[in-house]
């Protein structure tokens, strides 16, 4: 599912700043978060994530800094892609915690 989602919506996910993508296991504590800064955070078995992400050509860094100030672009022309992505899957929604909100 993740591969098809990223393939089907790659232009939207890579060029529009209105989203973070959280992928979580329902049975374990594993999470993969792709945030609006194009940074991936991986939680769970580090050795497994390291192998998967390095095979995809990604590498781990000790820290991440973001320019300040910076901006996120919400492209109105991609509104249809957002709606198409939402309608494309049977999503499992959870309530955000206060710490999840920016």
Secondary structure as UniProt FT lines:
FT   HELIX           2..8
FT   HELIX           10..15
FT   STRAND          21..24
FT   STRAND          31..34
FT   TURN            36..37
FT   STRAND          40..43
FT   HELIX           46..55
FT   TURN            56..57
FT   HELIX           76..78
FT   HELIX           79..87
FT   HELIX           98..100
//
